[in-house]
């Protein structure tokens, strides 16, 4: 169940990532995001992933992450958007969004307390199941790189800090697009997300409304590729470890097999039904694995209680 959940969760991410890169190519170069282009992008991303996986954790996954951090492209893009929309506006929106999440999320997620079910079905179900599908390999991967840390360090550095940064990123980019739409602008976002319902082009639609688009758009495309490659190859390594019975250094042939299978699943699902099929595959594997996650939560509670009794 863990292998299937992780496999389809990764395939969903790979398909969505390829669609977003294809949307970027269309926005910048006018290349039509046809199924052939998306398939070629998936193959290209997988080739990079294969090279990283074959090199291993330290020489492959770690090196890609270091390249991203050294170039600090994500930070530069983030600061660029904040400076354009205004630092005060970004900070105010962040705290407002966090407060709204705490106050309104329970009500929005309740199918019985709403007059409509658009948020419940369009957001909660898919993303919740997708995150559950990612849980087998994310949990094992973070546990592997967190060995030797205390529980307090883990909670602060692996849970609270990334969550705060992600919320700041989402409130900045998403809030800027919503403000532009409410003000009657952001035609690029309106054309891709609302009129054509192609959310994969939303980022480039937003950047097109800002200055220095010719620089920001290529950086965004490269960031998308690096982020998805690092996520995908770490997931492939974990799936490989699970299927090898816990061995950390499984045969190279087995690593190549899982990377290739992940690519083939993503291509098959994408060509078979597009975005809806990608979402459906994540939901169909994530929901059953929820039962396993609940059992593991109970096991974690038992383990922590046992550790506390030894103090």
N, C-alpha and C positions, 0 to 999 in steps of 0.2 A: 504493500500500500504506500509506503514511503517513497519507493522508487517511482511508482506511477504518478503520485502526486507531484514529486519534484520534477519529473520528466515533462509532464504537461504544463506545469507552472513555468518552467524554463522555456518550453516551446512557445507558450503564449507571450512571454517577454521578448523572445527573439523575433517573433512575428510582428509584434507591436513596434519594436525598435527598428526593424527593417522598413515598416510602413512610414515611420517618422522620418527616417533618413531619406526615403524616396520622396516624401513631401518636401523635404528641404531641397533636394535636387530639382524638383519641379519649380519651387519658388525662386531659386537662384538661376538655374540654367534652362528652365522650361522643358525639362525631360519629363514626359508623361509617366506618372507612377503606375505603369501597367503591371500585371502579374509577373511578367518576365523580368522586369526591373527589380521587383521585390524579391523574387527567387534568386537572382544574381547577387543581390545585396546580402541575403541570408547565407549564400555560399561563401561570399567574401568574408563576412563576419566569422563564419565557422572556420575558415582557413586560418585566420588570425588566432582564433580560440584554440585550434589544434596546436599551433606553434607554442602558445603559452602553456597549455596543459602538458605537452611533451617535455617542456623545460622544468616543470614542477612548480611547487608553491613559492620557493624563494626566488628562482630565476625567472619564472613566468608571471604568475598572478601578482606577486609583490612588485616586480619591475614595472608592470603596466600601471599599477596604482601609484608608484613613485613618479613615473613620467607625468601622470595627471597632476599630482601634487606639486611637482617641481615647476611645471608650466603654469600652475594655478589658474588654469583657464576658467574653471567653474567660478572661482572667487572673482576673477576679473569680470566675467559676464554678469555676475550677481551685483557687484559694485557699480557696474555701468548702468544697469537698469535702475538701481536705487538712486544714483546721482541724477538720472534723467527725470524720474518721477518725483524726486524730493525725499531727502532723508527723513524729515519730520512726518511726511505722509506715510512712508513705509513703516516707521515705528508705530505710529498711531493705528494703522491698519492691522499690524501684527497683533497688538494687544486686544484690539477690537475683535479680530477673528478668533483669537484664543478664548475670549470671553463668550462669544457667540457659540463656539463649539461646546463649551461646558454647559451653557444654558439651553441650547436648542437641539443639540445632537440626539439626546434621548427621545425627545418628542418627534423629531424628523425620522428617526429609525423605528418608530412604533407604527406598525401597519394598521392598528386599530384606533389610533388617536388622530388620524389625518383624514382629510377629505379626499386626498389622492394618494396614489402609491408610486408616483414617479421616482421620488428620491429613494424609497425603500427598495425598489427593484432595479433602478438604473444605477445606483451607487452602492448601497450597502451590500447587496447580495453578491455581486460580481467581485468587488474589491475584497470583501471579507473572505470569500472562498479562494481568491487568488493569493492572498497573504497566507492563508492556511496551507495552500499547495506549496508555497515557498518554505514553509516552516521546517521540513525535514533537513534540507541542506543548509539553510541559514543558521539553524540552531547548532548543527554539528560544526559548521565552519567557524562560527563565532566562538564556540567552546574550544575549538582547536587553537585559535589564535589568542584566546584569553587564558590559557593555562598558566597557573601561578598567580592569578589576580584574586583579590578578595571579592566577596559578593557585593560589597559596597562600591568598590571600584568598577565592577562590571555594570551595576545598575546605573551609575553616574556616567560612565564613558560609552557604554554600548546601548543604553536605552534612553536616558533622559537627554543627553547632549545631542545625539542624532535626531531625536524627535523634535527638539526645539529648533534645530537648524533647518530641518525639512519643513516645519511649519512656517518659519520665516521665509524660506524660498517660495513656498506655495502662496502665501499671502502677498508676497511682493509681486510675483509674476501674474498670478490669477487676479489679484486685486487691481493691478494696473490695467489688465484687459477689461475687467468689468467696469471700471471707472470710465475708460475710453468709450465703451459701448453705451453706457448711460449718458455720456456727453454727446452722443451722436457720431462718434468717430470709430476708429479701429475697424475700418472696412475689411481689412485682411482677415481679422478674427471673425467678423460676421460672415464673410463669404465662405470660410472653411468650416467653422464650427456650427453656425446656425443654419445658413442656407444650404450648404452641401453636406452637412453633418460628417465632416472629416476631421475629427479632433486631433489626428496626428499632425495636421498642419497648423495648429493653434499657435505654437511657439513662434514659428516663422511669420505667421500673420501678425503677431504682436511686435516682433522685432522690426518688421517692415514699417511700423508706425513710428519707430524711433530712429534717431540719427545713426550714422555709421553702420548701416545695414550690411553693406558689402563686406565688412569685417566681422560683425557679430554673427552672421548666418553661417559662414564656414567654421568658425569656432564652435558654434552650437552643434553642427553636424559631427565634427570630430569628437566632441564631448559625448554625444549620444553613442557613438560607436565604442569609445573606450569604456563607458559605464556599462554597456550591455555585454561587452566582451569579458570584463572583469567579473561581472555577476555570473555570466554563463559558464566561464571556465572554472570558477570556484564551485559552482553547482555540479558540474560534470565530475570534478575531483571527488566531491562528497558522494555522489551516486556510485562512482567507481569504488569508493571505500566500502559503502554499504554492500554492494554486490560481491565484493571480495572478502566478505566475512569480517570486516574491520581492519583489514590490512591497509597500512598507510601508503605502501609502495606497491601497488598492483602492476601487473604487466602492462607495457605500453600499448599492446594490441587492444587490451580491454579499454584503456582510456580513449583510444581512437574510436572504438566501437560506440561508446556512449555519446561522444561528441557528434559523431556522424548520425546516430539514431535521433538525437535531439534535433538536428538540422532537418532530417527527413520528416519527422513528425510535424515540425513547424511548417514546412512547405506543404505537406498533405492537408493539414487543417486549414491553412490560409487559402489554398486553392479550392478546397472543398466548400468553404462557406464564408471566407473573409473574416471581418472583425467579429461578427456574431458567433462564428464557429470557434474563434480563439477564446472568446469569453465563455462559451459553453463548455469547452474542454477544461478550463480552469475550475469552473463551478462543479462539473461532474466528478472531478478527482479531489477537489478540496473539501467538499461537504462530507464525503465518507471518512476522510482522514481526520475530521474534527473529533470523532470518537476517540481516536488514538491520542490526539492532543489533550483531550480532557483527562484521559487516564494518566498521561505523562505529567499533567499539572498536579494530580494527586500524588504521584510518585515523587515529584519535586518537593512537595510539602512534607512528605514523610522523610525525605533525605535531609532537609533543612532542620526538621525537628530532631532527627537523630544526631546531627552535628551539634545542635544547641545543647543536647543532653550531655555531650562529652566535654563541654566547656567548664 
